[in-house]
Amino acid sequence: MVQLTPKQKQELLSVLLSNKTKLEQQLLDAESATGVVTLDQSSVGRVSRVDAMQQQSMAVSTRAIAEASLRKVLKTLKRMDAEDFGYCGECDKPIQFNRLKVQPQASHCLKCQDQLDQA
């Protein structure tokens, strides 16, 4: 395997910027869904209140995942100019371009990631 070409890096940059935009929009959309649930018993039944609280809980969880994903994307954007971008943090071999296209923030090759997941 060889290191990434400038064209491949540009393609990955486009994917990362697209992911960043989507995640930022998702966080904006989630702001209203994560607000305080009003429990006006005169206008909402018990089941509806429970449903609203569950939806809020899911929105809070989804927002946390989106925030973590955005942090990873931003970190990867900063790393793109580094000489070690695209190389495995464990074995120091190049990460396959197809893997980076799917998950540009990957910092390990498939083999090392599999070993880390099993540990």
Order of alpha helices (4+ residues) and beta strands (2+ residues): alpha-alpha-alpha-alpha
